[in-house]
């Protein structure tokens, strides 16, 4: 990978970085797409909470 070469990232432009980031955001296979762009599934309905009580008879 070319980013491992010393000083190379300093020579890259803001446009270069922008194109890379937008490419990651547009690709559904990337983690950043799934976290930032994918719709979240609704929480499952778990019903009413169960309250346990001690009953002394």
MOPAC internal coordinates of N, CA, C and O (Angstrom, degrees):
PM7 1SCF
backbone

  N    0.0000 0     0.00 0     0.00 0    0    0    0
  C    1.4536 1     0.00 0     0.00 0    1    0    0
  C    1.5236 1   108.11 1     0.00 0    2    1    0
  O    1.2310 1   120.38 1   -43.42 1    3    2    1
  N    1.2931 1   116.88 1   136.58 1    3    2    1
  C    1.4582 1   119.86 1  -174.28 1    5    3    2
  C    1.5256 1   114.26 1   -73.99 1    6    5    3
  O    1.2310 1   119.32 1   161.20 1    7    6    5
  N    1.3258 1   118.90 1   -18.80 1    7    6    5
  C    1.4687 1   120.18 1  -178.95 1    9    7    6
  C    1.5226 1   112.70 1   -69.70 1   10    9    7
  O    1.2310 1   120.18 1   168.51 1   11   10    9
  N    1.3142 1   117.26 1   -11.49 1   11   10    9
  C    1.4586 1   120.80 1   179.23 1   13   11   10
  C    1.5254 1   112.29 1   -80.99 1   14   13   11
  O    1.2310 1   119.91 1   168.93 1   15   14   13
  N    1.3259 1   117.78 1   -11.07 1   15   14   13
  C    1.4647 1   120.90 1   179.42 1   17   15   14
  C    1.5253 1   109.46 1   -73.28 1   18   17   15
  O    1.2310 1   119.94 1   -50.69 1   19   18   17
  N    1.3392 1   117.72 1   129.31 1   19   18   17
  C    1.4732 1   121.10 1  -178.44 1   21   19   18
  C    1.5284 1   112.20 1   -56.92 1   22   21   19
  O    1.2310 1   120.76 1   -48.31 1   23   22   21
  N    1.3322 1   116.15 1   131.69 1   23   22   21
  C    1.4574 1   122.29 1   176.02 1   25   23   22
  C    1.5144 1   115.80 1    80.58 1   26   25   23
  O    1.2310 1   119.85 1   172.47 1   27   26   25
  N    1.3113 1   117.89 1    -7.53 1   27   26   25
  C    1.4655 1   119.59 1  -176.20 1   29   27   26
  C    1.5256 1   112.23 1   -66.43 1   30   29   27
  O    1.2310 1   119.95 1   138.78 1   31   30   29
  N    1.3227 1   117.71 1   -41.22 1   31   30   29
  C    1.4650 1   119.72 1  -178.83 1   33   31   30
  C    1.5314 1   111.60 1   -65.06 1   34   33   31
  O    1.2310 1   120.01 1   149.78 1   35   34   33
  N    1.3161 1   117.59 1   -30.22 1   35   34   33
  C    1.4707 1   120.06 1   177.18 1   37   35   34
  C    1.5232 1   110.98 1   -66.03 1   38   37   35
  O    1.2310 1   120.26 1   153.00 1   39   38   37
  N    1.3201 1   117.12 1   -27.00 1   39   38   37
  C    1.4634 1   121.60 1  -179.51 1   41   39   38
  C    1.5262 1   112.55 1   -84.16 1   42   41   39
  O    1.2310 1   120.22 1   165.35 1   43   42   41
  N    1.3067 1   117.19 1   -14.65 1   43   42   41
  C    1.4623 1   120.36 1  -179.43 1   45   43   42
  C    1.5244 1   110.39 1   -74.45 1   46   45   43
  O    1.2310 1   120.78 1   -28.83 1   47   46   45
  N    1.3148 1   116.11 1   151.17 1   47   46   45
  C    1.4631 1   121.23 1  -179.16 1   49   47   46
  C    1.5249 1   111.17 1   -91.93 1   50   49   47
  O    1.2310 1   121.16 1   -12.92 1   51   50   49
  N    1.3205 1   115.38 1   167.08 1   51   50   49
  C    1.4583 1   120.50 1   174.84 1   53   51   50
  C    1.5207 1   111.02 1   -62.92 1   54   53   51
  O    1.2310 1   120.48 1   145.75 1   55   54   53
  N    1.3296 1   116.69 1   -34.25 1   55   54   53
  C    1.4600 1   120.64 1   178.17 1   57   55   54
  C    1.5274 1   110.34 1   -63.76 1   58   57   55
  O    1.2310 1   120.08 1   139.52 1   59   58   57
  N    1.3233 1   117.44 1   -40.48 1   59   58   57
  C    1.4627 1   121.88 1   178.50 1   61   59   58
  C    1.5343 1   109.75 1   -57.96 1   62   61   59
  O    1.2310 1   120.83 1   132.37 1   63   62   61
  N    1.3362 1   116.02 1   -47.63 1   63   62   61
  C    1.4659 1   120.41 1  -179.76 1   65   63   62
  C    1.5237 1   110.80 1   -65.27 1   66   65   63
  O    1.2310 1   120.30 1   137.61 1   67   66   65
  N    1.3217 1   117.03 1   -42.39 1   67   66   65
  C    1.4674 1   121.56 1  -179.57 1   69   67   66
  C    1.5299 1   111.14 1   -59.38 1   70   69   67
  O    1.2310 1   120.58 1   135.94 1   71   70   69
  N    1.3201 1   116.50 1   -44.06 1   71   70   69
  C    1.4663 1   120.78 1   179.67 1   73   71   70
  C    1.5259 1   110.35 1   -62.03 1   74   73   71
  O    1.2310 1   120.17 1   138.25 1   75   74   73
  N    1.3381 1   117.28 1   -41.75 1   75   74   73
  C    1.4625 1   120.58 1   179.61 1   77   75   74
  C    1.5199 1   111.89 1   -65.20 1   78   77   75
  O    1.2310 1   120.42 1   134.27 1   79   78   77
  N    1.3316 1   116.80 1   -45.73 1   79   78   77
  C    1.4640 1   120.86 1  -178.22 1   81   79   78
  C    1.5284 1   110.34 1   -65.27 1   82   81   79
  O    1.2310 1   120.21 1   134.94 1   83   82   81
  N    1.3281 1   117.21 1   -45.06 1   83   82   81
  C    1.4669 1   119.47 1   178.95 1   85   83   82
  C    1.5283 1   111.31 1   -63.88 1   86   85   83
  O    1.2310 1   120.22 1   146.44 1   87   86   85
  N    1.3126 1   117.19 1   -33.56 1   87   86   85
  C    1.4603 1   120.62 1   176.19 1   89   87   86
  C    1.5244 1   111.45 1   -64.19 1   90   89   87
  O    1.2310 1   120.47 1   139.31 1   91   90   89
  N    1.3250 1   116.70 1   -40.69 1   91   90   89
  C    1.4643 1   120.16 1   177.45 1   93   91   90
  C    1.5225 1   111.40 1   -66.46 1   94   93   91
  O    1.2310 1   120.30 1   141.69 1   95   94   93
  N    1.3230 1   117.03 1   -38.31 1   95   94   93
  C    1.4683 1   120.63 1   179.97 1   97   95   94
  C    1.5239 1   112.30 1   -70.04 1   98   97   95
  O    1.2310 1   120.10 1   155.81 1   99   98   97
  N    1.3219 1   117.42 1   -24.19 1   99   98   97
  C    1.4605 1   121.17 1  -177.86 1  101   99   98
  C    1.5195 1   113.24 1   -90.63 1  102  101   99
  O    1.2310 1   119.73 1   169.46 1  103  102  101
  N    1.3186 1   118.12 1   -10.54 1  103  102  101
  C    1.4580 1   121.75 1  -175.66 1  105  103  102
  C    1.5272 1   110.38 1   -98.69 1  106  105  103
  O    1.2310 1   119.58 1   -69.65 1  107  106  105
  N    1.3380 1   118.40 1   110.35 1  107  106  105
  C    1.4708 1   121.16 1  -177.74 1  109  107  106
  C    1.5231 1   114.36 1   -61.87 1  110  109  107
  O    1.2310 1   119.66 1   167.43 1  111  110  109
  N    1.3284 1   118.25 1   -12.57 1  111  110  109
  C    1.4598 1   120.40 1   179.79 1  113  111  110
  C    1.5262 1   112.60 1   -82.89 1  114  113  111
  O    1.2310 1   119.74 1   170.57 1  115  114  113
  N    1.3422 1   118.10 1    -9.43 1  115  114  113
  C    1.4587 1   120.19 1  -177.75 1  117  115  114
  C    1.5210 1   111.21 1   -89.40 1  118  117  115
  O    1.2310 1   121.07 1   -28.48 1  119  118  117
  N    1.3205 1   115.56 1   151.52 1  119  118  117
  C    1.4641 1   120.45 1   179.19 1  121  119  118
  C    1.5251 1   111.07 1   -64.92 1  122  121  119
  O    1.2310 1   120.17 1   140.61 1  123  122  121
  N    1.3329 1   117.29 1   -39.39 1  123  122  121
  C    1.4641 1   119.48 1  -177.62 1  125  123  122
  C    1.5290 1   110.96 1   -64.57 1  126  125  123
  O    1.2310 1   119.90 1   145.01 1  127  126  125
  N    1.3297 1   117.79 1   -34.99 1  127  126  125
  C    1.4703 1   120.70 1   175.48 1  129  127  126
  C    1.5183 1   110.05 1   -61.85 1  130  129  127
  O    1.2310 1   121.09 1   131.13 1  131  130  129
  N    1.3423 1   115.52 1   -48.87 1  131  130  129
  C    1.4644 1   118.87 1  -176.63 1  133  131  130
  C    1.5223 1   111.76 1   -63.70 1  134  133  131
  O    1.2310 1   119.94 1   143.73 1  135  134  133
  N    1.3136 1   117.73 1   -36.27 1  135  134  133
  C    1.4635 1   120.42 1  -177.93 1  137  135  134
  C    1.5232 1   111.45 1   -75.76 1  138  137  135
  O    1.2310 1   120.08 1   135.43 1  139  138  137
  N    1.3273 1   117.46 1   -44.57 1  139  138  137
  C    1.4661 1   120.40 1  -172.11 1  141  139  138
  C    1.5196 1   114.62 1   -94.86 1  142  141  139
  O    1.2310 1   119.15 1   152.18 1  143  142  141
  N    1.3104 1   119.22 1   -27.82 1  143  142  141
  C    1.4559 1   119.99 1  -171.77 1  145  143  142
  C    1.5189 1   114.64 1  -113.47 1  146  145  143
  O    1.2310 1   119.82 1   154.64 1  147  146  145
  N    1.3087 1   117.94 1   -25.36 1  147  146  145
  C    1.4639 1   120.05 1  -176.02 1  149  147  146
  C    1.5235 1   110.38 1   -72.60 1  150  149  147
  O    1.2310 1   120.87 1   -34.03 1  151  150  149
  N    1.3037 1   115.94 1   145.97 1  151  150  149
  C    1.4613 1   120.00 1   176.34 1  153  151  150
  C    1.5148 1   109.02 1   -73.55 1  154  153  151
  O    1.2310 1   121.23 1   -40.71 1  155  154  153
  N    1.2985 1   115.25 1   139.29 1  155  154  153
  C    1.4635 1   119.71 1   179.36 1  157  155  154
  C    1.5177 1   109.95 1   -83.89 1  158  157  155
  O    1.2310 1   121.69 1   -35.47 1  159  158  157
  N    1.3114 1   114.36 1   144.53 1  159  158  157
  C    1.4558 1   119.77 1   177.34 1  161  159  158
  C    1.5203 1   108.99 1   -77.79 1  162  161  159
  O    1.2310 1   119.85 1   -36.41 1  163  162  161
  N    1.3272 1   117.88 1   143.59 1  163  162  161
  C    1.4667 1   119.44 1   178.92 1  165  163  162
  C    1.5256 1   111.45 1   -65.04 1  166  165  163
  O    1.2310 1   121.12 1   -28.59 1  167  166  165
  N    1.3104 1   115.46 1   151.41 1  167  166  165
  C    1.4606 1   121.07 1   177.79 1  169  167  166
  C    1.5296 1   109.18 1   -64.86 1  170  169  167
  O    1.2310 1   119.67 1   -40.28 1  171  170  169
  N    1.3298 1   118.24 1   139.72 1  171  170  169
  C    1.4702 1   119.77 1   178.19 1  173  171  170
  C    1.5253 1   110.67 1   -67.89 1  174  173  171
  O    1.2310 1   121.03 1   -33.51 1  175  174  173
  N    1.3341 1   115.64 1   146.49 1  175  174  173
  C    1.4612 1   120.59 1   178.39 1  177  175  174
  C    1.5172 1   107.90 1   -77.43 1  178  177  175
  O    1.2310 1   120.69 1   -60.17 1  179  178  177
  N    1.3058 1   116.29 1   119.83 1  179  178  177
  C    1.4680 1   120.31 1  -177.48 1  181  179  178
  C    1.5200 1   112.10 1  -103.11 1  182  181  179
  O    1.2310 1   120.10 1  -175.53 1  183  182  181
  N    1.3086 1   117.41 1     4.47 1  183  182  181
  C    1.4601 1   120.55 1   178.64 1  185  183  182
  C    1.5165 1   112.08 1    75.14 1  186  185  183
  O    1.2310 1   121.40 1     7.49 1  187  186  185
  N    1.3136 1   114.92 1  -172.51 1  187  186  185
  C    1.4620 1   120.38 1  -179.16 1  189  187  186
  C    1.5299 1   110.03 1   -74.70 1  190  189  187
  O    1.2310 1   120.16 1   -33.29 1  191  190  189
  N    1.3274 1   117.30 1   146.71 1  191  190  189
  C    1.4670 1   118.97 1   178.60 1  193  191  190
  C    1.5218 1   111.16 1   -68.67 1  194  193  191
  O    1.2310 1   120.95 1   -31.89 1  195  194  193
  N    1.3197 1   115.78 1   148.11 1  195  194  193
  C    1.4651 1   121.64 1   178.22 1  197  195  194
  C    1.5144 1   107.96 1   -93.80 1  198  197  195
  O    1.2310 1   121.02 1   -52.91 1  199  198  197
  N    1.3366 1   115.66 1   127.09 1  199  198  197
  C    1.4655 1   120.68 1  -179.70 1  201  199  198
  C    1.5210 1   107.59 1  -111.39 1  202  201  199
  O    1.2310 1   121.79 1   -60.05 1  203  202  201
  N    1.3239 1   114.17 1   119.95 1  203  202  201
  C    1.4718 1   118.55 1   178.87 1  205  203  202
  C    1.5203 1   108.47 1   -96.67 1  206  205  203
  O    1.2310 1   121.12 1   -42.78 1  207  206  205
  N    1.3329 1   115.47 1   137.22 1  207  206  205
  C    1.4655 1   119.98 1   178.74 1  209  207  206
  C    1.5111 1   109.19 1  -130.33 1  210  209  207
  O    1.2310 1   121.38 1   -35.27 1  211  210  209
  N    1.3021 1   114.96 1   144.73 1  211  210  209
  C    1.4682 1   120.34 1   173.25 1  213  211  210
  C    1.5195 1   107.91 1   -84.95 1  214  213  211
  O    1.2310 1   121.03 1   -52.63 1  215  214  213
  N    1.3175 1   115.63 1   127.37 1  215  214  213
  C    1.4553 1   120.19 1   178.87 1  217  215  214
  C    1.5226 1   107.26 1  -118.46 1  218  217  215
  O    1.2310 1   121.26 1   -64.17 1  219  218  217
  N    1.3323 1   115.20 1   115.83 1  219  218  217
  C    1.4603 1   119.91 1   178.41 1  221  219  218
  C    1.5224 1   108.49 1   -89.40 1  222  221  219
  O    1.2310 1   120.65 1   -57.40 1  223  222  221
  N    1.3408 1   116.36 1   122.60 1  223  222  221
  C    1.4699 1   120.16 1   178.90 1  225  223  222
  C    1.4941 1   110.25 1  -106.51 1  226  225  223
  O    1.2310 1   120.10 1   180.00 1  227  226  225

